[in-house]
Amino acid sequence: MSIHRWVGICVVLLCGELNAQPCPDLPDYSWWKKASDYAVSRDSVEKVLTWLCRTPFAVFPIERSEANACVLFWIAGAPDLIVDIDTDVMPFVKENEELLYPVIHGMALYQLKHPKEKDPVKLHMEGLKTLAALVDQSESLRKERYLREVMRAYHRDKLKEYVDERIYSTWR
């Protein structure tokens, strides 16, 4: 690899990290026991989910891991939010299980902002949009063959068809 390419990569990475915001304060989830406990933390969890959905994978990896644990714990216990995942929509998780998290984050964040939305196609589309936007920010993930189909659907604005085909094919 030429020195110019290395310098270019370093500049892109540095600029990305300079523009990235640190994770919002995580709520203390040690006291979440009752439905009302989860409701009190809703706004702060929404901020953390927004951060997870926007911040590139390679930036703040330790904070990302801690934030992921916090929001997953909240999602698992929050009585008003159900993230129902159909893994047929995500064949890429066989290759990279970590990619399930941004899909969950995107689905949960969308449901928090649109509490009446229950359509599984729409919710999976929102999760995949989050994943695709983060993949676009990752030089290494953009090259992965196992993501080509979902990325092609995303870039061609065909995620609905992509999700429809996978969700409803298992019901036939």
C-alpha positions in Angstrom: 0.0 0.0 0.0 1.4 3.4 -0.9 2.2 6.1 1.6 -0.5 8.3 0.1 -3.2 5.7 0.7 -2.0 5.3 4.4 -2.1 9.1 4.9 -5.6 9.2 3.3 -6.9 6.5 5.6 -5.4 8.1 8.7 -7.0 11.5 7.8 -10.4 9.9 7.2 -10.2 8.0 10.5 -9.0 11.1 12.4 -11.7 13.3 11.0 -14.3 10.7 11.8 -13.2 10.4 15.4 -13.0 14.2 15.7 -16.6 14.6 14.5 -17.9 11.7 16.6 -19.6 12.6 19.9 -19.0 10.6 23.0 -21.7 8.3 24.3 -24.4 10.1 26.4 -24.4 9.2 30.0 -25.8 5.7 30.6 -28.6 5.3 33.0 -27.9 3.2 36.1 -29.7 0.0 35.2 -29.0 -1.8 38.5 -32.3 -0.5 39.9 -34.6 -1.4 37.0 -37.1 -3.8 38.5 -40.7 -2.6 37.8 -42.3 -1.2 34.7 -42.2 2.3 36.2 -38.4 2.0 36.7 -38.0 1.4 32.9 -40.3 4.3 32.1 -38.1 6.7 34.1 -35.1 5.9 31.9 -36.8 6.0 28.6 -35.5 9.3 27.4 -31.9 8.5 28.4 -32.1 5.1 26.7 -33.5 6.8 23.6 -30.4 9.1 23.5 -28.1 6.2 23.9 -29.9 4.3 21.1 -29.6 7.3 18.9 -25.9 7.5 19.6 -25.5 3.8 18.9 -27.4 4.1 15.6 -25.2 7.0 14.4 -21.7 6.4 15.7 -19.4 4.3 13.5 -18.5 0.9 14.7 -14.8 1.7 15.0 -15.3 4.8 17.1 -15.5 4.5 20.9 -15.6 0.7 20.9 -15.5 0.3 24.7 -18.2 2.9 25.2 -20.2 1.2 22.4 -20.0 -2.2 24.1 -21.1 -0.7 27.4 -24.0 1.2 25.8 -25.1 -1.9 23.9 -25.3 -3.9 27.2 -27.3 -1.1 28.8 -29.9 -0.7 26.1 -30.2 -4.5 25.6 -30.9 -4.8 29.3 -33.5 -2.0 29.1 -35.1 -3.5 25.9 -35.4 -6.9 27.5 -37.2 -5.5 30.6 -39.2 -2.6 29.2 -42.8 -3.7 29.2 -43.9 -1.3 26.5 -41.4 -2.3 23.9 -41.1 -5.6 22.1 -38.4 -6.1 19.5 -39.6 -9.2 17.6 -36.7 -10.3 15.4 -37.0 -12.5 12.3 -33.5 -13.7 11.6 -34.6 -14.8 8.1 -34.2 -11.1 7.3 -30.6 -11.2 8.5 -28.7 -14.1 6.9 -25.5 -12.1 7.4 -25.6 -12.8 11.2 -24.3 -16.3 10.5 -21.1 -14.6 9.3 -21.0 -11.8 11.9 -23.2 -12.1 14.9 -22.3 -8.5 16.1 -24.4 -7.1 13.2 -27.5 -8.2 15.0 -27.1 -5.4 17.5 -27.5 -2.4 15.2 -30.6 -4.0 13.7 -32.0 -4.3 17.2 -31.0 -0.7 18.0 -32.6 0.6 14.9 -35.8 -1.3 15.5 -36.0 -0.3 19.1 -35.3 3.4 18.4 -38.0 3.4 15.7 -40.5 1.9 18.1 -39.7 4.4 20.8 -40.4 7.2 18.3 -43.4 5.5 16.7 -45.0 3.5 19.6 -48.1 2.5 17.5 -46.0 0.9 14.7 -46.3 -2.9 14.8 -45.7 -3.8 11.2 -42.8 -6.3 11.2 -41.7 -5.4 7.7 -41.5 -1.7 8.6 -39.6 -2.4 11.9 -37.1 -4.7 10.2 -36.6 -2.1 7.4 -35.8 0.5 10.1 -33.3 -1.9 11.7 -31.7 -2.7 8.4 -31.4 1.0 7.5 -29.5 1.5 10.7 -27.2 -1.4 9.9 -26.7 -0.2 6.3 -25.8 3.3 7.4 -23.2 2.0 9.8 -21.8 -0.4 7.2 -21.4 2.5 4.8 -19.1 4.1 7.4 -17.0 1.0 7.7 -14.3 0.4 5.1 -13.9 -3.2 6.0 -17.6 -4.1 6.3 -18.4 -2.4 3.0 -16.3 -5.1 1.3 -17.9 -8.1 2.9 -19.7 -10.4 0.4 -22.3 -11.5 3.0 -23.6 -7.9 3.2 -23.9 -7.3 -0.5 -27.5 -8.2 -0.9 -28.8 -6.1 2.0 -26.5 -3.2 1.0 -27.7 -3.4 -2.6 -31.3 -3.3 -1.4 -30.5 -0.3 0.8 -28.8 1.7 -1.9 -31.5 1.0 -4.4 -34.2 1.9 -1.9 -35.6 -1.7 -2.1 -35.4 -2.7 1.6 -39.2 -3.2 1.7 -39.0 -5.8 -1.1 -35.9 -7.3 0.6 -37.7 -7.7 3.9 -41.0 -8.8 2.4 -39.4 -11.6 0.5 -37.6 -12.9 3.6 -40.4 -12.6 6.1 -43.2 -13.8 4.0 -41.3 -16.6 2.3 -41.1 -18.5 5.6 -44.9 -18.2 6.1 -45.8 -19.7 2.7 
